[in-house]
Amino acid sequence: PALHAKVIISLARAYYRKGSVVYDDLLKLLEDGVQFCSENGLKDIQTEMYNIFGLVYQNRGEFIKSLHYFENVAKQENNIYRKFKTITDIIHLFALSGKFVKAMEYLGEAELIFSDYPAVFFKRRLIRVAGLIKFECGDYEDAIIKFNEFIQFNINNNNTTYLLWFHL
């Protein structure tokens, strides 16, 4: 059963990378995969499937469904890296939805994880999501400060992935 579930999750990742044209097929595959994992007690792989559900619904603009799946991942995930990534996705979705109090609660949780595990990846995502919250709240001056901090952080760490933000 574990190998079968791994094949399903690998196929789901491949479908996700193909883009929105295959999202309907991907959702059907994930529904079948979640049922299979439930029947066979494969919680870790089921959590990965919930994450992909969340990403698909986020890309479709269905934030409430996306939040449902991301919150399930945040509750069930044992891997601190994946949990942190999911929490920052939740923060962004709450900010986009205008639920700033909830976004700030999750930001506190993310800051707590960062204080326990001060990794570069965590700091980068924390700075980015703090800027996104400020921007969505309409606090543009602080958003610019956070985005400049984000850009400088990436320059200092030689991470060119995010430097396009420098031109915004």
Summary of the structure (lengths in Angstrom):
residues: 168
radius of gyration: 17.1
end to end distance: 48.0
largest distance: 52.7
contacts: 506
relative contact order: 0.07
helix: 86%
strand: 0%
